[in-house]
Amino acid sequence: MILISGCLVGLECRYDGTSERNDPLLEALKDRSLVPVCPEQFGGLPTPRARAEIVGGDGHDVLAQRARVMDETGRDVTLPFIKGAKEALKLSQLLGIKEAYLKRKSPSCGLGAIWRKGQLVQGDGVCTALLSKNGIKVTCV
Ligand code: SF4
């Protein structure tokens, strides 16, 4: 069983109400059971929603309370981002999931690089950071 970003399977859960369906990935994983999640929706944020980014670090820093997640209206959405990551982890642990395929560059799902002020910077998203800390192997696509 694999955890996967909902937007990668075609759910319209992105901030702008669109998906990022990835057919080559779905073909490659067609023999696996996929469990789609959207950490930002899990955290209680609406869709569509204002675009958000991590300020002052990356997802690991958010979890350590050294950085915040702010949306483009200036609203602090740190708590919903952390709550959504925790819910995704809870679901993974309930189902015994050890592997996740998440959407690259996202402040929740990104691995190794996230968007900040229109540029890619080094770092992981909040959900990726929490899953990784808890032994789940994250692959970003
Ligand atoms: S990248 Fe992650 S948080 Fe963003 S829409 Fe896709 S599943 Fe949801």
Boltz pocket constraint, residues with backbone or C-beta under 6 A from the ligand:
constraints:
  - pocket:
      binder: B
      contacts: [[A, 4], [A, 5], [A, 6], [A, 7], [A, 8], [A, 13], [A, 14], [A, 15], [A, 18], [A, 37], [A, 38], [A, 39], [A, 40], [A, 41], [A, 103], [A, 104], [A, 106], [A, 108], [A, 109]]
      max_distance: 6.0
